[in-house]
């Protein structure tokens, strides 16, 4: 059915996809902590109350994967059909074209999100609601005018505090931009 060479390339594609998504998995499943940045006591940009995301990650990834992949499947199948309109079309042509388009998209998405997470964890920029989720003990912090606080202990939920250090750059924005840019360029 498949040639040995073809199976080898599919396995190689799978390995590349796994390697591209490895940093993403390491950051999201591991115990890796972002860069521990301090703050200025007078910084009002990190004193906002916590609000959950307007667009949840579930909605983002559902739309971000479904829309481009559906368009690619339709477009690639239509392209193969039109090319083979006068000749006998082969099912393998459809599968091969869709595999290349979707595989390239998935590899790019894994790389995009991995690079985003590498940047987020390296920079450690504080989110606008950082102090609300951190809940530092203000009696132990010297907050004189213009002072920069590097040493403090957060008493809030550790997972929320960790997320509070991952503001820049936006994972939602980078994923949305990648998906729609790929869709626009590939059509």
C-alpha positions as CSV (number, residue, x, y, z in Angstrom):
1,X,0.0,0.0,0.0
2,X,2.6,2.6,1.1
3,X,6.2,2.5,0.0
4,X,8.8,2.1,2.7
5,X,10.2,5.5,1.7
6,X,6.8,7.2,2.2
7,X,6.3,5.7,5.6
8,X,9.8,6.9,6.6
9,X,8.9,10.4,5.6
10,X,5.6,10.3,7.6
11,X,7.5,9.1,10.7
12,X,10.1,11.8,10.1
13,X,7.3,14.4,9.9
14,X,5.9,13.1,13.2
15,X,9.3,13.4,14.8
16,X,9.7,17.0,13.6
17,X,6.2,17.8,14.9
18,X,7.0,16.4,18.3
19,X,10.4,18.2,18.5
20,X,8.7,21.5,17.4
21,X,6.1,21.1,20.2
22,X,8.6,19.9,22.8
23,X,9.3,23.3,24.4
24,X,5.5,24.0,24.5
25,X,4.9,20.7,26.3
26,X,7.8,21.3,28.7
27,X,6.6,24.7,29.7
28,X,2.9,23.8,30.1
29,X,3.3,20.3,31.6
30,X,6.5,20.8,33.6
31,X,7.4,22.7,36.7
32,X,9.3,25.4,34.8
33,X,8.9,28.8,36.4
34,X,9.1,32.1,34.5
35,X,11.7,34.7,35.1
36,X,11.1,36.2,38.5
37,X,10.8,39.9,37.8
38,X,10.3,42.5,40.5
39,X,8.0,45.6,40.5
40,X,7.9,49.2,41.4
41,X,5.6,50.0,44.2
42,X,4.2,52.9,42.3
43,X,3.4,50.8,39.2
44,X,-0.3,51.2,38.6
45,X,-0.2,49.0,35.5
46,X,-0.1,45.8,37.6
47,X,-2.7,46.7,40.2
48,X,-5.9,45.9,38.2
49,X,-8.3,43.3,39.5
50,X,-8.2,39.8,38.0
51,X,-10.7,39.0,35.3
52,X,-10.9,35.7,33.4
53,X,-10.0,35.7,29.7
54,X,-12.6,37.2,27.4
55,X,-11.8,34.5,24.8
56,X,-11.1,31.2,26.5
57,X,-8.2,29.0,25.3
58,X,-10.7,26.3,24.4
59,X,-12.6,28.7,22.0
60,X,-9.3,30.1,20.6
61,X,-7.8,26.7,19.8
62,X,-11.1,25.2,18.5
63,X,-11.6,28.1,16.1
64,X,-7.9,28.4,15.4
65,X,-7.5,24.8,14.3
66,X,-10.9,24.1,12.8
67,X,-11.2,27.1,10.5
68,X,-7.8,26.8,8.8
69,X,-7.8,23.0,8.6
70,X,-11.4,23.0,7.2
71,X,-10.4,25.6,4.6
72,X,-7.3,23.7,3.7
73,X,-9.1,20.4,3.3
74,X,-11.7,22.0,1.1
75,X,-9.2,24.0,-0.9
76,X,-6.8,21.1,-1.5
77,X,-9.5,18.7,-2.4
78,X,-11.0,21.2,-4.9
79,X,-7.6,21.8,-6.4
80,X,-6.9,18.1,-6.9
81,X,-10.4,17.6,-8.3
82,X,-10.0,20.5,-10.8
83,X,-6.5,19.2,-11.9
84,X,-7.8,15.7,-12.4
85,X,-11.2,16.7,-13.9
86,X,-10.4,15.2,-17.3
87,X,-8.3,12.3,-16.0
88,X,-9.0,9.6,-13.6
89,X,-8.5,11.0,-10.1
90,X,-6.9,9.0,-7.4
91,X,-7.8,9.1,-3.7
92,X,-4.1,9.2,-2.8
93,X,-3.7,12.6,-4.4
94,X,-6.4,14.0,-2.1
95,X,-4.8,12.5,1.0
96,X,-1.3,13.6,0.0
97,X,-2.3,17.2,-0.7
98,X,-4.3,17.5,2.5
99,X,-1.5,15.8,4.5
100,X,1.1,18.3,3.3
101,X,-1.0,21.3,3.9
102,X,-2.3,20.3,7.3
103,X,1.1,18.9,8.4
104,X,2.8,22.1,7.5
105,X,0.2,24.1,9.4
106,X,0.4,21.9,12.5
107,X,4.2,22.1,12.5
108,X,4.1,25.8,12.2
109,X,1.5,26.1,15.0
110,X,3.7,24.0,17.3
111,X,6.8,26.1,16.5
112,X,4.9,29.4,16.9
113,X,3.5,28.4,20.3
114,X,6.9,27.0,21.4
115,X,8.7,30.2,20.5
116,X,5.9,32.3,22.2
117,X,6.3,30.3,25.4
118,X,10.1,30.5,25.3
119,X,9.8,34.3,25.1
120,X,7.1,34.5,27.8
121,X,9.1,32.4,30.3
122,X,12.4,34.3,29.5
123,X,10.9,37.8,29.8
124,X,8.5,37.2,32.8
125,X,6.6,40.4,32.2
126,X,3.9,40.9,34.9
127,X,0.3,40.9,33.9
128,X,-2.0,43.8,34.7
129,X,-3.6,41.8,37.5
130,X,-0.3,40.5,39.0
131,X,-0.7,42.1,42.5
132,X,-4.3,40.9,42.7
133,X,-3.3,37.2,42.2
134,X,0.1,37.5,44.0
135,X,-1.3,38.9,47.2
136,X,2.1,39.9,48.7
137,X,2.4,40.7,52.4
138,X,2.7,44.5,52.2
139,X,3.9,44.7,55.8
140,X,7.2,42.9,54.8
141,X,7.8,45.1,51.7
142,X,9.7,48.4,51.8
143,X,7.6,50.6,49.5
144,X,9.3,53.9,49.6
145,X,8.7,56.3,46.7
146,X,10.5,55.0,43.6
147,X,11.7,51.8,45.2
148,X,12.0,48.6,43.1
149,X,10.9,45.4,45.0
150,X,12.8,42.3,44.0
151,X,12.3,40.2,47.1
152,X,8.8,39.4,48.0
153,X,6.6,36.3,48.7
154,X,3.3,35.7,47.0
155,X,0.5,34.2,49.2
156,X,-1.9,33.7,46.3
157,X,-2.5,30.5,44.3
158,X,0.9,29.4,42.9
159,X,-0.5,28.5,39.5
160,X,-2.2,31.9,39.1
161,X,0.9,33.7,40.3
162,X,2.9,31.8,37.7
163,X,0.4,32.8,35.0
164,X,0.6,36.4,36.3
165,X,4.2,36.5,35.2
166,X,3.5,35.5,31.6
167,X,2.1,38.7,30.1
168,X,4.4,39.4,27.1
169,X,4.0,38.5,24.5
170,X,0.4,37.4,24.1
171,X,-0.1,33.7,23.4
172,X,-3.6,34.3,22.2
173,X,-2.5,37.0,19.8
174,X,0.5,35.0,18.4
175,X,-1.6,31.9,17.8
176,X,-4.5,33.8,16.2
177,X,-2.0,35.7,14.0
178,X,-0.2,32.5,12.9
179,X,-3.5,30.7,12.1
180,X,-5.0,33.5,10.0
181,X,-1.7,34.5,8.3
182,X,-1.1,30.9,7.4
183,X,-4.6,30.6,6.0
184,X,-4.2,33.9,4.0
185,X,-0.8,33.0,2.6
186,X,-1.6,29.3,1.8
187,X,-4.8,30.1,-0.3
